[in-house]
């Protein structure tokens, strides 16, 4: 919409819109450094009769 307003004579800087970090999807997520829990239950196939 700001580009349209610029066509009509406004002076909006389109490169300054939504420049905050939370707007962009360029986040990196650190993987946990702890090893998997050895006591964790694993899925097993169902028994059939």
N, C-alpha and C positions, 0 to 999 in steps of 0.2 A: 504494500500500500504506500510505503514511503517513496518508492520509485515512481509511482503514479503521481504523487504529490510533487516530486521533483520535476516531472514533465510539465506540471502546471505552474512551475515557478518557484517552488520551495527549495531549500538548500540542505536537505538531510544527507548526512554522511552514511551511506548504506553499509560501509565496512565496519561501522561502530555498533551495529545492531546485534544483540545477542552474543557479545564477545565474552561473557562470563563463563568460567570453566564448567559450571554445572549444566550449561545449555548443550555443550558438545558431548558427543559420545566417544571421546578419545581417552577414556579412563583405562587404566591398567589395574588389574586386581592381583594382589600377591597371593600366591598359593601358600597354604599353611606349611610350616617347616617341620611340624611334629609328625612322626610316623603314624600310620593307621593304628587304631586300637586293636590289640591282639585279642581282647575279650569280646570283640564285636561279633554278633551272630551273623552267619552267612545264610543266604537263601539256599534251600535244598529242594530237590524235585519232590513232588507229592508221591506218596506211596500208592500203588494201585494193587488191587487184589484179584 
